[in-house]
């Protein structure tokens, strides 16, 4: 009975030593006498008891590593403080277990050094405005470097990127000066446009005024031309009447000129009192001539 019990205990111990339960999301390496032989997937697995041993237990789920905060000097000698996070996944358990010592520290240190290199090759303005580009460049570099370790870099994110207090104050002053400069330029442009519009308005007004004066001159010249034509026609008629011996027409013409001359003298602003001899008979004769001329014209029209 004792021997049977001992045999049973040994058998249970052997079975227990040879049966392994690998949790979901993990993979274990198997070592035989210290040498890697195979990888155990998740689930119930069997190994050779006392010959095979479980070596490394690695998670194949996506993992996150913090990149510690560090001071980085940009291309234009500005100091910025940067930190970030790295998301990675183990694709080859054997290489991740035996190709690198302390996988997590290796990824963090590799990311830290390359973060300094990438930011150091960029100006401060590009560093602050092109964070997505920095993430993409870093991910490409780190993924290529960790490929021999059986690791896949999923993404790298710059979590914080800030400047020192002195540099932040200087940038605030620069932004304030730039905004004031833009405001001054905008105001100057507004004044310039206002002056241009004002000058254009004055120009158009002068053009319209000149056009009006020109049209008025044309109308005045036309009126004078018509008046001259009328005077010429009247003179021609009077000359014809004289040639025909019509004394009444001559008296009408002279009386009209006589009256116009008296009206001009009376309306002159330089003369308040005018004393001159007037022949009432001449004026009366002129008026009588006008009456006779009108009467003769009326008779002629009736005869027609």
VONULUM-196777 format. One record per residue: x, y, z of N, C-alpha, C, O in turn. Coordinates in steps of 0.05 Angstrom, whole numbers, padded with zeros to 5 digits, always signed. Example, Ala and Ser with C-alpha at 12.3 -4.5 7.8 and 13.67 -1.06 7.14 Angstrom:
BEGIN
+00264-00114+00156+00246-00090+00156+00264-00066+00156+00285-00066+00169
+00257-00045+00142+00273-00021+00143+00258+00001+00157+00268+00023+00161
// end
This chain:
BEGIN
+00017-00024+00000+00000+00000+00000+00017+00025+00000+00012+00045-00014
+00038+00024+00016+00056+00048+00017+00069+00052-00010+00072+00075-00019
+00078+00031-00022+00091+00033-00048+00072+00043-00069+00079+00060-00086
+00048+00033-00068+00028+00042-00087+00022+00072-00084+00020+00086-00104
+00020+00080-00059+00015+00108-00053+00038+00126-00063+00034+00147-00074
+00063+00116-00059+00086+00131-00069+00086+00133-00099+00091+00155-00110
+00080+00111-00112+00078+00111-00141+00057+00130-00151+00061+00145-00171
+00034+00130-00138+00012+00148-00146+00020+00177-00142+00014+00194-00159
+00033+00183-00120+00042+00211-00116+00062+00220-00137+00061+00242-00147
+00080+00202-00144+00100+00208-00164+00087+00212-00191+00094+00230-00206
+00067+00196-00197+00053+00198-00223+00038+00225-00224+00038+00238-00245
+00025+00232-00202+00010+00258-00202+00030+00281-00205+00024+00300-00219
+00053+00279-00192+00073+00301-00194+00083+00303-00222+00088+00325-00233
+00087+00279-00235+00097+00280-00263+00076+00292-00281+00082+00308-00299
+00051+00284-00277+00030+00295-00294+00027+00325-00290+00024+00340-00309
+00028+00333-00265+00025+00361-00259+00049+00377-00271+00045+00400-00280
+00072+00366-00270+00095+00379-00281+00094+00381-00312+00106+00398-00323
+00080+00363-00324+00079+00362-00353+00056+00377-00365+00055+00382-00389
+00036+00384-00349+00012+00398-00360+00014+00427-00352+00018+00434-00328
+00011+00445-00372+00013+00474-00367-00012+00488-00379-00021+00480-00400
-00023+00507-00364-00046+00522-00374-00036+00551-00380-00029+00566-00362
-00036+00558-00405-00027+00584-00414-00051+00603-00416-00070+00597-00430
-00051+00625-00402-00073+00644-00402-00077+00657-00430-00059+00659-00446
-00102+00666-00434-00109+00680-00459-00093+00706-00461-00091+00720-00441
-00081+00711-00484-00066+00736-00488-00037+00733-00481-00022+00753-00481
-00028+00708-00474+00000+00704-00468+00011+00681-00484-00003+00664-00495
+00038+00681-00486+00052+00659-00499+00077+00653-00482+00090+00671-00472
+00083+00627-00479+00105+00619-00462+00126+00604-00480+00119+00590-00499
+00151+00609-00473+00172+00594-00487+00179+00569-00471+00178+00569-00447
+00187+00548-00486+00195+00523-00473+00225+00519-00478+00235+00521-00500
+00239+00514-00456+00268+00509-00457+00274+00480-00449+00264+00471-00428
+00291+00467-00464+00299+00440-00457+00329+00441-00451+00346+00445-00469
+00335+00436-00426+00362+00438-00416+00374+00466-00422+00397+00468-00429
+00357+00487-00419+00366+00514-00423+00365+00525-00451+00373+00548-00456
+00356+00509-00470+00355+00517-00498+00326+00519-00507+00310+00502-00501
+00320+00540-00523+00293+00544-00532+00286+00523-00552+00301+00516-00570
+00261+00512-00548+00252+00491-00567+00226+00499-00581+00224+00495-00605
+00207+00511-00567+00182+00518-00579+00167+00538-00562+00176+00545-00540
+00143+00547-00573+00127+00567-00559+00100+00555-00554+00087+00543-00571
+00091+00559-00529+00064+00549-00521+00043+00571-00526+00046+00593-00516
+00022+00564-00541+00000+00582-00545-00019+00581-00520-00015+00564-00502
-00039+00599-00520-00057+00599-00497-00075+00574-00497-00082+00563-00518
-00081+00564-00473-00096+00539-00470-00081+00518-00454-00061+00524-00441
-00092+00494-00454-00079+00471-00440-00058+00459-00457-00063+00450-00480
-00033+00459-00447-00010+00449-00462+00006+00428-00446+00005+00429-00421
+00020+00410-00460+00035+00389-00447+00064+00392-00455+00071+00396-00478
+00082+00389-00435+00110+00389-00440+00122+00364-00427+00109+00350-00411
+00147+00358-00433+00161+00335-00421+00169+00342-00392+00185+00360-00389
+00159+00328-00373+00165+00335-00345+00195+00332-00339+00208+00313-00348
+00205+00351-00324+00232+00351-00314+00254+00353-00336+00277+00355-00330
+00245+00353-00361+00263+00357-00383+00259+00385-00396+00277+00400-00401
+00233+00391-00401+00226+00417-00411+00218+00435-00388+00206+00427-00369
+00224+00460-00392+00217+00480-00372+00206+00505-00386+00213+00511-00409
+00188+00519-00372+00177+00544-00383+00198+00566-00379+00208+00571-00357
+00205+00578-00402+00226+00599-00401+00214+00627-00396+00214+00636-00373
+00205+00641-00416+00194+00668-00414+00164+00668-00417+00153+00654-00434
+00151+00683-00401+00122+00687-00404+00117+00716-00414+00121+00735-00399
+00108+00718-00439+00105+00744-00451+00076+00748-00459+00062+00730-00468
+00067+00774-00456+00040+00781-00465+00041+00789-00495+00059+00804-00504
+00022+00779-00510+00020+00786-00538-00002+00807-00543-00007+00813-00566
-00013+00817-00522-00032+00839-00525-00018+00865-00530+00006+00868-00524
-00032+00885-00541-00020+00911-00545-00014+00924-00518-00031+00925-00500
+00010+00935-00516+00019+00946-00490+00027+00975-00494+00032+00985-00516
+00027+00989-00472+00033+01018-00472+00057+01023-00454+00059+01013-00431
+00076+01039-00464+00100+01047-00449+00101+01077-00447+00096+01091-00467
+00107+01088-00424+00110+01116-00420+00139+01124-00427+00158+01112-00417
+00141+01145-00444+00168+01156-00450+00172+01179-00430+00156+01198-00430
+00192+01179-00413+00195+01199-00392+00200+01227-00404+00209+01230-00426
+00193+01246-00388+00196+01274-00396+00226+01281-00398+00242+01273-00382
+00233+01296-00419+00261+01304-00424+00262+01331-00438+00243+01339-00451
+00284+01344-00434+00289+01370-00447+00304+01365-00473+00325+01352-00474
+00293+01377-00495+00304+01373-00522+00311+01400-00533+00295+01419-00530
+00333+01402-00547+00342+01427-00560+00335+01425-00590+00343+01407-00603
+00320+01445-00599+00312+01446-00627+00335+01456-00645+00356+01463-00635
+00329+01456-00671+00350+01464-00690+00358+01494-00686+00381+01500-00690
+00339+01511-00678+00345+01539-00673+00352+01544-00644+00348+01567-00634
+00362+01524-00630+00372+01526-00602+00351+01535-00582+00357+01551-00564
+00327+01525-00585+00306+01530-00566+00301+01505-00550+00300+01483-00561
+00298+01508-00524+00294+01485-00506+00264+01479-00503+00249+01497-00495
+00256+01455-00509+00228+01446-00505+00228+01421-00488+00247+01405-00488
+00207+01417-00474+00204+01394-00456+00183+01375-00469+00160+01384-00475
+00191+01350-00474+00173+01332-00489+00172+01305-00474+00192+01296-00462
+00149+01292-00476+00146+01265-00467+00124+01252-00485+00111+01266-00501
+00120+01226-00482+00101+01213-00499+00095+01185-00490+00103+01177-00468
+00081+01169-00507+00074+01142-00501+00079+01125-00527+00076+01135-00549
+00085+01100-00523+00090+01081-00544+00071+01058-00542+00069+01046-00521
+00057+01051-00563+00040+01028-00564+00053+01007-00582+00059+01012-00605
+00057+00983-00570+00070+00962-00585+00057+00935-00580+00041+00932-00561
+00064+00915-00596+00053+00888-00593+00075+00869-00601+00091+00873-00619
+00077+00846-00585+00097+00825-00591+00085+00807-00612+00065+00794-00608
+00099+00805-00635+00091+00788-00657+00106+00761-00657+00096+00741-00666
+00131+00761-00647+00147+00737-00646+00158+00734-00618+00176+00748-00609
+00146+00715-00603+00153+00712-00575+00182+00703-00571+00195+00713-00553
+00191+00685-00588+00219+00675-00584+00239+00698-00588+00257+00700-00571
+00236+00714-00608+00255+00736-00613+00253+00757-00591+00273+00768-00582
+00228+00763-00582+00224+00783-00561+00236+00773-00535+00245+00789-00518
+00237+00746-00531+00248+00735-00506+00278+00732-00506+00291+00735-00485
+00290+00727-00530+00318+00720-00530+00336+00738-00547+00360+00735-00548
+00324+00758-00561+00340+00776-00577+00347+00802-00563+00365+00817-00572
+00333+00808-00541+00338+00833-00527+00335+00829-00498+00317+00813-00489
+00351+00842-00482+00349+00840-00453+00332+00863-00443+00337+00887-00448
+00311+00857-00428+00292+00876-00418+00279+00893-00440+00288+00915-00446
+00260+00881-00453+00247+00892-00476+00235+00920-00471+00239+00938-00488
+00222+00924-00449+00209+00949-00444+00229+00972-00442+00225+00993-00454
+00250+00968-00427+00270+00989-00424+00284+00995-00451+00291+01018-00457
+00288+00974-00467+00300+00978-00493+00283+00996-00511+00293+01014-00524
+00257+00991-00511+00239+01007-00528+00238+01036-00518+00239+01055-00534
+00237+01040-00492+00235+01067-00480+00261+01083-00487+00260+01106-00495
+00284+01070-00483+00309+01084-00488+00312+01090-00518+00322+01112-00525
+00304+01071-00534+00306+01076-00563+00288+01099-00572+00296+01116-00588
+00264+01101-00561+00245+01123-00567+00256+01149-00557+00254+01169-00571
+00268+01149-00533+00279+01174-00522+00301+01186-00539+00301+01210-00545
+00320+01169-00547+00342+01180-00563+00333+01189-00591+00342+01210-00600
+00315+01175-00603+00305+01183-00629+00287+01208-00628+00285+01224-00646
+00273+01211-00605+00257+01235-00601+00275+01260-00601+00268+01280-00612
+00297+01258-00588+00317+01280-00588+00327+01286-00616+00330+01309-00624
+00333+01265-00631+00343+01268-00658+00323+01282-00676+00330+01300-00691
+00298+01273-00675+00277+01283-00693+00271+01312-00686+00270+01329-00704
+00267+01319-00661+00261+01346-00653+00285+01364-00657+00282+01387-00665
+00309+01353-00653+00333+01369-00657+00338+01377-00686+00354+01395-00691
+00326+01364-00705+00329+01370-00733+00307+01389-00743+00306+01395-00767
+00290+01399-00726+00268+01417-00733+00270+01443-00718+00280+01444-00696
+00259+01464-00730+00257+01490-00717+00235+01490-00696+00218+01472-00695
+00236+01510-00679+00216+01510-00657+00188+01512-00668+00170+01498-00658
+00183+01529-00687+00156+01533-00698+00146+01506-00711+00123+01499-00707
+00164+01492-00725+00156+01467-00737+00151+01446-00715+00133+01429-00718
+00166+01447-00694+00163+01427-00673+00136+01431-00659+00122+01411-00652
+00127+01456-00656+00102+01461-00642+00078+01456-00660+00056+01450-00650
+00081+01459-00686+00058+01457-00704+00057+01431-00719+00036+01425-00732
+00077+01415-00719+00078+01390-00735+00081+01366-00716+00099+01349-00721
+00064+01364-00696+00066+01342-00678+00059+01315-00691+00072+01295-00686
+00040+01315-00709+00032+01291-00723+00055+01281-00740+00060+01257-00742
+00069+01299-00753+00092+01291-00769+00114+01279-00752+00127+01260-00760
+00119+01290-00729+00139+01279-00710+00131+01251-00702+00148+01233-00702
+00105+01246-00696+00096+01220-00688+00101+01199-00711+00109+01177-00706
+00095+01208-00735+00098+01190-00758+00127+01183-00763+00134+01159-00768
+00145+01203-00761+00173+01197-00765+00184+01179-00743+00199+01160-00749
+00177+01184-00719+00186+01168-00697+00176+01139-00699+00191+01120-00695
+00151+01135-00707+00140+01108-00709+00155+01092-00731+00161+01069-00727
+00162+01105-00753+00177+01091-00774+00204+01083-00765+00213+01061-00770
+00218+01101-00750+00245+01094-00741+00245+01072-00720+00260+01053-00722
+00227+01074-00700+00227+01055-00678+00217+01028-00688+00226+01007-00679
+00197+01028-00706+00187+01002-00716+00209+00987-00732+00211+00963-00729
+00224+01002-00747+00246+00988-00762+00268+00978-00743+00279+00957-00747
+00273+00994-00722+00294+00986-00703+00286+00962-00686+00303+00946-00679
+00260+00959-00679+00251+00938-00662+00242+00913-00677+00234+00893-00665
+00242+00914-00703+00234+00891-00719+00250+00866-00713+00238+00844-00711
+00277+00867-00710+00291+00843-00702+00284+00832-00675+00290+00808-00669
+00271+00847-00658+00263+00837-00632+00236+00824-00632+00226+00815-00612
+00223+00822-00656+00197+00810-00657+00175+00827-00647+00154+00818-00637
+00179+00854-00648+00160+00873-00637+00149+00890-00660+00164+00897-00678
+00123+00896-00659+00110+00913-00678+00101+00939-00664+00084+00938-00645
+00112+00962-00672+00104+00988-00661+00078+00996-00674+00077+01000-00698
+00057+00999-00658+00031+01006-00669+00029+01036-00674+00020+01045-00695
+00037+01052-00654+00036+01081-00657+00052+01094-00635+00057+01082-00614
+00061+01118-00640+00075+01134-00620+00062+01162-00619+00057+01174-00639
+00056+01170-00595+00042+01196-00591+00059+01214-00573+00067+01206-00551
+00064+01239-00582+00076+01259-00565+00054+01269-00546+00036+01283-00555
+00057+01263-00521+00036+01269-00502+00037+01299-00494+00016+01312-00491
+00060+01309-00489+00063+01336-00480+00088+01348-00494+00109+01335-00496
+00085+01373-00502+00107+01387-00515+00104+01416-00508+00087+01431-00518
+00121+01425-00490+00119+01452-00480+00146+01465-00478+00167+01452-00479
+00146+01491-00475+00171+01507-00474+00176+01515-00445+00159+01512-00428
+00201+01524-00441+00208+01534-00415+00193+01560-00410+00183+01573-00428
+00192+01568-00385+00177+01593-00378+00189+01617-00391+00174+01634-00401
+00215+01620-00392+00228+01643-00405+00221+01644-00434+00215+01665-00445
+00223+01621-00448+00217+01620-00476+00188+01626-00481+00181+01638-00501
+00170+01616-00464+00142+01621-00467+00135+01651-00464+00119+01661-00480
+00148+01664-00445+00144+01693-00442+00154+01708-00467+00141+01727-00477
+00177+01700-00478+00188+01713-00502+00169+01709-00526+00165+01727-00541
+00158+01685-00528+00139+01679-00551+00114+01695-00547+00102+01704-00567
+00105+01699-00522+00081+01715-00518+00085+01744-00526+00068+01756-00538
+00109+01754-00519+00115+01782-00528+00117+01783-00558+00108+01803-00570
+00129+01763-00571+00131+01763-00600+00103+01762-00613+00098+01776-00632
+00085+01745-00602+00058+01743-00613+00043+01770-00610+00028+01778-00627
+00047+01783-00586+00034+01808-00582+00044+01829-00602+00028+01844-00613
+00070+01830-00606+00081+01849-00625+00071+01843-00654+00065+01861-00669
+00069+01817-00660+00060+01810-00687+00031+01818-00691+00024+01828-00712
+00014+01814-00671-00014+01821-00673-00017+01852-00675-00034+01862-00690
+00000+01866-00660-00001+01896-00663+00008+01905-00690-00004+01923-00702
+00028+01891-00701+00037+01898-00728+00015+01893-00748+00010+01910-00766
+00001+01870-00746-00020+01864-00764-00043+01884-00762-00055+01893-00782
-00049+01893-00737-00070+01913-00733-00062+01939-00746-00078+01953-00758
-00036+01947-00743-00027+01972-00756-00028+01970-00786-00036+01989-00799
-00020+01947-00797-00021+01943-00826-00050+01945-00836-00056+01957-00857
-00068+01932-00821-00096+01932-00829-00108+01960-00828-00122+01968-00846
-00100+01975-00807-00110+02003-00805-00099+02020-00828-00113+02036-00840
-00072+02016-00834-00060+02031-00856-00073+02025-00882-00078+02042-00899
-00079+01999-00887-00092+01991-00911-00120+02004-00913-00129+02012-00935
-00134+02004-00891-00161+02017-00891-00160+02046-00897-00176+02056-00913
-00140+02061-00885-00137+02089-00891-00130+02094-00920-00140+02112-00933
-00112+02076-00930-00104+02079-00958-00127+02075-00977-00131+02090-00996
-00143+02054-00972-00166+02049-00989-00187+02072-00987-00199+02079-01006
-00190+02083-00962-00208+02106-00959-00199+02130-00975-00215+02143-00988
-00172+02135-00974-00162+02158-00990-00165+02153-01020-00171+02171-01035
-00160+02128-01028-00164+02121-01056-00193+02126-01065-00198+02137-01086
-00211+02116-01049-00240+02119-01056-00247+02149-01056-00263+02158-01073
-00236+02164-01037-00242+02193-01036-00232+02207-01061-00245+02223-01073
-00207+02200-01068-00195+02212-01093-00211+02204-01117-00215+02220-01135
-00219+02178-01119-00235+02170-01141-00262+02185-01143-00271+02193-01164
-00274+02189-01119-00299+02204-01118-00295+02233-01128-00311+02243-01143
-00273+02246-01118-00268+02273-01127-00262+02274-01157-00271+02293-01171
-00247+02254-01167-00242+02253-01195-00267+02251-01212-00271+02266-01231
-00285+02233-01203-00310+02229-01218-00327+02255-01216-00340+02262-01236
-00326+02268-01193-00342+02293-01190-00331+02314-01209-00346+02329-01221
-00304+02317-01210-00292+02336-01228-00299+02330-01257-00304+02348-01273
-00298+02304-01264-00305+02296-01291-00334+02304-01298-00340+02315-01319
-00352+02297-01279-00380+02305-01284-00384+02335-01285-00399+02345-01302
-00369+02350-01268-00371+02379-01269-00361+02390-01296-00373+02408-01307
-00338+02379-01305-00327+02387-01331-00346+02381-01354-00350+02397-01372
-00358+02357-01352-00378+02350-01373-00402+02369-01373-00412+02377-01394
-00411+02376-01349-00433+02394-01347-00426+02422-01358-00442+02434-01372
-00401+02432-01351-00393+02457-01362-00391+02457-01392-00398+02475-01406
-00380+02434-01402-00377+02431-01431-00405+02432-01445-00409+02445-01465
-00424+02416-01434-00451+02416-01446-00464+02443-01444-00477+02452-01462
-00459+02457-01421-00470+02484-01418-00458+02503-01439-00472+02520-01450
-00432+02500-01443-00418+02517-01463-00429+02511-01491-00434+02529-01507
-00434+02485-01496-00445+02478-01522-00473+02490-01526-00479+02501-01547
-00489+02488-01505-00516+02500-01506-00515+02530-01509-00530+02542-01525
-00497+02543-01494-00494+02572-01496-00485+02580-01524-00495+02599-01535
-00466+02565-01534-00456+02571-01561-00478+02568-01582-00481+02583-01601
-00493+02546-01578-00515+02541-01596-00536+02564-01595-00547+02572-01615
-00542+02573-01570-00561+02595-01567-00551+02621-01580-00565+02635-01593
-00525+02626-01576-00513+02650-01589-00514+02647-01619-00520+02666-01634
-00508+02622-01629-00509+02618-01658-00537+02623-01669-00540+02636-01690
-00558+02613-01654-00585+02618-01663-00592+02647-01662-00606+02658-01679
-00583+02661-01640-00589+02689-01638-00575+02705-01660-00587+02724-01672
-00550+02696-01666-00536+02710-01689-00551+02705-01715-00554+02723-01732
-00560+02680-01718-00575+02674-01743-00601+02691-01744-00609+02701-01765
-00614+02693-01720-00639+02710-01720-00633+02739-01727-00648+02751-01742
-00611+02750-01715-00603+02778-01721-00596+02781-01750-00604+02801-01763
-00581+02760-01760-00574+02762-01789-00599+02762-01806-00601+02776-01826
-00618+02744-01799-00642+02742-01814-00658+02768-01813-00670+02778-01832
-00659+02780-01788-00673+02805-01785-00660+02828-01801-00673+02844-01814
-00634+02828-01799-00619+02848-01815-00624+02845-01845-00628+02865-01860
-00625+02820-01854-00630+02814-01882-00658+02824-01890-00662+02836-01911
-00677+02819-01872-00705+02828-01878-00707+02858-01879-00720+02869-01895
-00692+02871-01859-00693+02901-01859-00680+02912-01884-00689+02931-01896
-00657+02899-01891-00643+02909-01915-00661+02906-01939-00662+02923-01957
-00676+02883-01940-00694+02879-01963-00717+02899-01962-00725+02909-01983
-00726+02905-01938-00748+02925-01936-00738+02952-01944-00753+02967-01957
-00713+02959-01936-00703+02985-01945-00700+02986-01975-00706+03006-01988
-00690+02963-01985-00687+02963-02015-00714+02966-02029-00715+02977-02050
-00735+02955-02017-00761+02957-02028-00776+02983-02021-00797+02988-02032
-00763+02999-02004-00775+03025-01996-00796+03023-01974-00813+03041-01973
-00795+03002-01957-00814+02999-01935-00803+03013-01911-00787+03003-01896
-00813+03038-01907-00803+03055-01885-00813+03045-01858-00799+03048-01838
-00836+03032-01857-00846+03022-01831-00828+03000-01820-00823+03000-01795
-00817+02983-01835-00799+02962-01825-00774+02974-01814-00763+02965-01794
-00764+02995-01828-00740+03008-01818-00745+03021-01792-00729+03020-01773
-00768+03035-01789-00775+03047-01764-00778+03026-01741-00770+03031-01719
-00790+03003-01748-00792+02982-01728-00765+02972-01718-00760+02968-01694
-00746+02969-01736-00720+02959-01729-00705+02979-01712-00693+02973-01692
-00706+03005-01721-00692+03025-01705-00705+03029-01678-00691+03032-01658
-00732+03028-01677-00745+03031-01651-00738+03009-01632-00735+03013-01608
-00736+02984-01642-00729+02961-01625-00701+02965-01614-00697+02961-01590
-00682+02973-01630-00655+02977-01621-00653+03000-01601-00638+03000-01582
-00670+03021-01606-00670+03044-01588-00680+03036-01561-00669+03044-01540
-00701+03021-01560-00712+03012-01534-00693+02994-01519-00690+02996-01495
-00680+02976-01534-00660+02958-01521-00637+02974-01509-00627+02967-01487
-00628+02994-01523-00606+03011-01513-00615+03025-01488-00599+03027-01469
-00639+03036-01487-00649+03049-01463-00651+03030-01439-00644+03037-01417
-00660+03005-01445-00662+02985-01423-00635+02978-01412-00632+02974-01388
-00615+02976-01429-00588+02969-01420-00576+02992-01403-00564+02986-01382
-00580+03017-01411-00570+03039-01395-00584+03041-01369-00571+03046-01348
-00610+03036-01368-00625+03038-01343-00618+03016-01323-00620+03020-01299
-00611+02992-01333-00605+02970-01315-00576+02968-01307-00568+02950-01293
-00559+02987-01315-00531+02987-01308-00527+02992-01279-00539+03011-01268
-00511+02976-01264-00507+02980-01235-00490+03004-01229-00490+03013-01206
-00476+03015-01248-00459+03038-01243-00474+03065-01245-00462+03086-01239
-00498+03064-01253-00513+03089-01257-00539+03088-01241-00556+03071-01245
-00542+03106-01223-00566+03109-01207-00585+03129-01219-00610+03127-01215
-00574+03149-01234-00591+03170-01246-00579+03176-01273-00556+03182-01276
-00596+03175-01293-00587+03180-01321-00603+03203-01332-00628+03203-01331
-00590+03224-01342-00603+03247-01354-00593+03250-01382-00569+03254-01387
-00611+03246-01401-00603+03248-01429-00628+03257-01445-00650+03251-01437
-00623+03272-01466-00646+03281-01482-00658+03258-01498-00644+03242-01510
-00684+03257-01498-00699+03236-01512-00719+03249-01531-00733+03268-01523
-00720+03239-01555-00739+03250-01574-00764+03232-01572-00765+03210-01582
-00784+03243-01560-00809+03228-01557-00821+03222-01584-00835+03202-01588
-00816+03241-01602-00828+03236-01629-00816+03212-01643-00829+03197-01657
-00788+03210-01637-00775+03187-01650-00786+03161-01639-00791+03142-01654
-00790+03159-01612-00800+03135-01600-00829+03130-01609-00836+03107-01615
-00844+03152-01610-00872+03149-01618-00874+03140-01647-00891+03124-01655
-00856+03151-01663-00856+03143-01691-00848+03114-01694-00859+03100-01711
-00829+03105-01677-00821+03077-01679-00844+03059-01671-00849+03039-01684
-00859+03067-01650-00882+03051-01641-00903+03051-01662-00916+03030-01667
-00907+03074-01674-00927+03075-01695-00920+03058-01718-00936+03045-01731
-00893+03058-01724-00884+03041-01746-00888+03012-01740-00895+02997-01758
-00884+03005-01714-00889+02977-01706-00918+02970-01710-00925+02948-01720
-00936+02989-01702-00964+02983-01706-00972+02980-01734-00987+02962-01741
-00962+02998-01752-00968+02996-01780-00958+02970-01792-00970+02958-01810
-00933+02963-01783-00921+02938-01793-00938+02914-01786-00942+02896-01802
-00947+02913-01761-00963+02891-01752-00989+02890-01767-00999+02869-01774
-01001+02915-01772-01026+02916-01785-01023+02906-01814-01040+02891-01824
-01001+02914-01827-00997+02905-01854-00993+02875-01856-01002+02862-01875
-00979+02865-01836-00974+02836-01836-01001+02821-01832-01005+02800-01845
-01019+02831-01815-01045+02819-01811-01061+02820-01836-01076+02801-01842
-01060+02843-01851-01075+02846-01876-01065+02826-01897-01081+02814-01911
-01038+02824-01897-01027+02805-01917-01036+02776-01912-01042+02762-01930
-01036+02769-01886-01044+02741-01879-01074+02737-01886-01081+02715-01894
-01090+02757-01882-01119+02754-01888-01123+02751-01917-01140+02736-01926
-01107+02766-01933-01110+02764-01962-01102+02736-01971-01114+02726-01991
-01083+02724-01958-01076+02697-01966-01097+02678-01959-01094+02654-01964
// end
